[in-house]
Amino acid sequence: MTVAPLTIAAAQFRPRADPEANRRAVDGLVRTAAGREARVVVLPEYSNYFVDPFDASVGVHAETLDGPFVAALQSLAAQTGTHIVAGMLERGEEGRVRNTVVAVTDTGPVAVYRKLHLYDAFGQRESDWIQRGETSPPETFAVGGIRFGLMTCYDLRFPEIGRVLADAGATALLVPAEWVRGPLKEHHWQTLLQARAIENTAYVVAADHPPPLGVGLSAVIDPQGVILAGVGSGTGLALADLDADVIDRVREQNPALRLRRFRVVADS
């Protein structure tokens, strides 16, 4: 039986050091996306709280999965009939915090991913503040014939993450991010997003912070690497339809997942 295409939105905005303002921004973006028939809405990394550079306030404002940010997402999902995916600062162990992606419905979280690859690159040291996630089975959830897999930001530079999600049945990779601007960084962002789509014959949906700190360029990309919808440098939504039949056709024409000779093995 053919499944109708599913509308998804990548929501681009700049989270601030103000949890209430961030929740208001999320509320407005999700309601607008739902009004345009989106059933899944993807928000950026650190959507509940962000400060640059990181300081002790990240520990103060990190939340648990039963805290006010996830509760607000759950209520909003119930009101709009959506699945909401967002990056957040989650309370960790021994005074540290986690960089977490949570997928939320009207019943609460249905998938939770804690960032595996910390951004200790390009002069940054995320590991000074963030507790690295443990390798564990991939985090996925399904809506309307599409299985979504969770990853975030710097993970994009590690193709093994996308491949493990594809092996777990993911046909769309969701990438909340705060992709910091810098020389060639916009090029890296767009190239890697399209590469992850092409090599896994899967949709990729990425939501970033806009400039001046992030590169923006949030996008929905199809399994052949074509950008279906995007946002430039401001706050906004990229909306497009994901079609399970398209995935089947692309994977029939290009059975790269089936023909490969190597498998991904997790390293502790």
Secondary structure in CASP SS format (residue, H / E / C, confidence):
PFRMAT SS
TARGET T0000
AUTHOR 0000-0000-0000
METHOD secondary structure of the structure
MODEL  1
M C 1.00
T C 1.00
V C 1.00
A C 1.00
P C 1.00
L E 1.00
T E 1.00
I E 1.00
A E 1.00
A E 1.00
A E 1.00
Q E 1.00
F C 1.00
R C 1.00
P C 1.00
R C 1.00
A C 1.00
D C 1.00
P H 1.00
E H 1.00
A H 1.00
N H 1.00
R H 1.00
R H 1.00
A H 1.00
V H 1.00
D H 1.00
G H 1.00
L H 1.00
V H 1.00
R H 1.00
T H 1.00
A H 1.00
A H 1.00
G H 1.00
R C 1.00
E C 1.00
A C 1.00
R C 1.00
V E 1.00
V E 1.00
V E 1.00
L C 1.00
P C 1.00
E C 1.00
Y C 1.00
S C 1.00
N C 1.00
Y C 1.00
F C 1.00
V C 1.00
D C 1.00
P C 1.00
F C 1.00
D C 1.00
A C 1.00
S H 1.00
V H 1.00
G H 1.00
V H 1.00
H H 1.00
A C 1.00
E E 1.00
T C 1.00
L C 1.00
D C 1.00
G C 1.00
P H 1.00
F H 1.00
V H 1.00
A H 1.00
A H 1.00
L H 1.00
Q H 1.00
S H 1.00
L H 1.00
A H 1.00
A H 1.00
Q H 1.00
T H 1.00
G C 1.00
T C 1.00
H E 1.00
I E 1.00
V E 1.00
A E 1.00
G E 1.00
M E 1.00
L E 1.00
E E 1.00
R E 1.00
G C 1.00
E C 1.00
E C 1.00
G C 1.00
R C 1.00
V E 1.00
R E 1.00
N E 1.00
T E 1.00
V E 1.00
V E 1.00
A E 1.00
V E 1.00
T E 1.00
D C 1.00
T C 1.00
G E 1.00
P E 1.00
V E 1.00
A E 1.00
V E 1.00
Y E 1.00
R E 1.00
K C 1.00
L C 1.00
H C 1.00
L C 1.00
Y C 1.00
D C 1.00
A C 1.00
F C 1.00
G C 1.00
Q C 1.00
R C 1.00
E H 1.00
S H 1.00
D H 1.00
W C 1.00
I E 1.00
Q C 1.00
R C 1.00
G C 1.00
E C 1.00
T C 1.00
S C 1.00
P C 1.00
P C 1.00
E C 1.00
T E 1.00
F E 1.00
A E 1.00
V E 1.00
G C 1.00
G C 1.00
I E 1.00
R E 1.00
F E 1.00
G E 1.00
L E 1.00
M C 1.00
T C 1.00
C H 1.00
Y H 1.00
D H 1.00
L H 1.00
R H 1.00
F C 1.00
P H 1.00
E H 1.00
I H 1.00
G H 1.00
R H 1.00
V H 1.00
L H 1.00
A H 1.00
D H 1.00
A C 1.00
G C 1.00
A C 1.00
T C 1.00
A E 1.00
L E 1.00
L E 1.00
V E 1.00
P E 1.00
A C 1.00
E C 1.00
W C 1.00
V E 1.00
R C 1.00
G C 1.00
P C 1.00
L C 1.00
K H 1.00
E H 1.00
H H 1.00
H H 1.00
W H 1.00
Q H 1.00
T H 1.00
L H 1.00
L H 1.00
Q H 1.00
A H 1.00
R H 1.00
A H 1.00
I H 1.00
E H 1.00
N H 1.00
T C 1.00
A C 1.00
Y E 1.00
V E 1.00
V E 1.00
A E 1.00
A E 1.00
D C 1.00
H C 1.00
P C 1.00
P C 1.00
P C 1.00
L C 1.00
G E 1.00
V C 1.00
G C 1.00
L C 1.00
S C 1.00
A E 1.00
V E 1.00
I E 1.00
D C 1.00
P C 1.00
Q C 1.00
G C 1.00
V C 1.00
I E 1.00
L E 1.00
A E 1.00
G E 1.00
V C 1.00
G C 1.00
S C 1.00
G C 1.00
T C 1.00
G E 1.00
L E 1.00
A E 1.00
L E 1.00
A E 1.00
D E 1.00
L E 1.00
D C 1.00
A H 1.00
D H 1.00
V H 1.00
I H 1.00
D H 1.00
R H 1.00
V H 1.00
R H 1.00
E H 1.00
Q H 1.00
N C 1.00
P C 1.00
A H 1.00
L H 1.00
R H 1.00
L H 1.00
R C 1.00
R C 1.00
F C 1.00
R C 1.00
V C 1.00
V C 1.00
A C 1.00
D C 1.00
S C 1.00
END
